[in-house]
Amino acid sequence: MHDCVIIGGGPAGLTSAIYLARFHLDILLFDNGSSRAALIPCTHNHAGFPGGISGKDLLGRMSEQAASFGVRRHHAHVTGIEPQEDTFLVRTSDMEVQARTVLLATGVVNNRPDMDDALHDRALEQGLLRYCPICDGYEVTDKRIGVIGTGSHGMREALFLRGYSRDITLIAPDAEHMLDEECAAALDTAGIARVDGPCGGFAIEDGQFAMDSAAGRLRFDSVYPALGSKIRSELALAAGARGTDDGCIVTDEHQRTTLPGLYAAGDVVRGLDQISHAMGQAGVAATTIRNELSERRALRR
Ligand SMILES: Cc1cc2nc3c(=O)[nH]c(=O)nc-3n(C[C@H](O)[C@H](O)[C@H](O)COP(=O)(O)OP(=O)(O)OC[C@H]3O[C@@H](n4cnc5c(N)ncnc54)[C@H](O)[C@@H]3O)c2cc1C
């Protein structure tokens, strides 16, 4: 019986693991190796690293710190969380463990434009493809930027990036844009160009990211897909926790879900989708878990 099983080894899961281990609790962390943070070529907005740090290096440092406090970690995909009386059964494909509490830090996965993985990863590494204007809009200041998207989501992403460059084009992923009058007017006022799709034929050409569109071949210094994301909240929802309309896990200000004993932190909870926010929520969740376990059975050394 573990005090807490953490599902997810990204910034949220690892931060909570460090806190919980330092509270002298018995914890186990499961991770299936697909942190969004591992995709970051170099983050420049995460405080404390002048000059930046790659997502993989940051995760490596956090894993090392967690291990130094005795955190046990299993590479496994968790397939189910079953609430029992006042504990949980956590299942992977080849094991079952019991825990007094569970912390879900499973993150989200960005929807990608249709291209092969090798091209995608090369473009990401070179900053030709980007997913997070809050994170790296600064790096594309005054560049020629494409946004693949439409509707109010595409419009908001394009308008956000307009704060960095005058040269923004919103390209419809499918044949035509789906923009109501209000969206179209906001784009026009901001001087954002609109091009119909379908977009495809993606390639790196002369150091730029190129694609086909209804207006012919287009080339950009950087392209931001604004195609939404898949929220990895299915374990919590299947266990009976409440989700938001867009699939995030509902929590209170202490990161408690609506299911007693189940907590959530990071991108899987609605928020800023940033490392700093994931870490902050994880610290709150871990401290709440510690205090609630203490109330249940008076923690003493
Ligand atoms: C290209 C890119 C650049 C970014 N740049 C920045 C930046 O510069 N600054 C910034 O603050 N943020 C940046 N972000 C956002 C940042 O990566 C996320 O906000 C952060 O990773 C969220 O942490 P998390 O722990 O909630 O989720 P994640 O890092 O996604 O971790 C979730 C973990 O859960 C595990 N998992 C999921 N389901 C299961 C399961 N069923 N069983 C076992 N394990 C499971 C996954 O393997 C993963 O390790 C960027 C994101 C991208 C994609």
The ligand as a Gaussian input file, in Angstrom:
#p B3LYP/6-31G(d) Opt

LIG

0 1
 C        7.178000      22.330000     -28.470000
 C        6.810000      22.768000     -27.075000
 C        7.507000      23.799000     -26.481000
 C        7.182000      24.208000     -25.187000
 N        7.928000      25.203000     -24.630000
 C        7.679000      25.560000     -23.353000
 C        8.454000      26.592000     -22.732000
 O        9.382000      27.126000     -23.323000
 N        8.128000      26.956000     -21.461000
 C        7.090000      26.373000     -20.783000
 O        6.843000      26.725000     -19.626000
 N        6.348000      25.388000     -21.345000
 C        6.616000      24.972000     -22.610000
 N        5.845000      23.992000     -23.185000
 C        4.725000      23.426000     -22.409000
 C        5.257000      22.383000     -21.404000
 O        5.936000      21.366000     -22.101000
 C        4.097000      21.790000     -20.614000
 O        3.345000      22.833000     -20.010000
 C        4.606000      20.847000     -19.520000
 O        5.343000      19.790000     -20.080000
 C        3.430000      20.303000     -18.704000
 O        3.905000      19.371000     -17.752000
 P        2.984000      18.159000     -17.274000
 O        3.804000      17.432000     -16.281000
 O        1.631000      18.619000     -16.917000
 O        2.758000      17.261000     -18.592000
 P        3.812000      16.479000     -19.491000
 O        5.135000      17.132000     -19.492000
 O        3.180000      16.259000     -20.813000
 O        3.976000      15.078000     -18.742000
 C        2.930000      14.156000     -18.678000
 C        3.538000      12.792000     -18.421000
 O        2.502000      11.838000     -18.169000
 C        2.871000      10.604000     -18.749000
 N        1.626000       9.832000     -18.994000
 C        0.509000      10.234000     -19.630000
 N       -0.429000       9.269000     -19.601000
 C        0.129000       8.228000     -18.925000
 C       -0.344000       6.934000     -18.576000
 N       -1.578000       6.526000     -18.859000
 N        0.500000       6.094000     -17.911000
 C        1.757000       6.500000     -17.582000
 N        2.246000       7.728000     -17.871000
 C        1.443000       8.580000     -18.542000
 C        3.622000      10.970000     -20.011000
 O        4.551000       9.977000     -20.361000
 C        4.351000      12.260000     -19.592000
 O        5.681000      12.002000     -19.170000
 C        6.122000      23.570000     -24.483000
 C        5.416000      22.522000     -25.091000
 C        5.747000      22.126000     -26.372000
 C        4.987000      20.989000     -27.012000

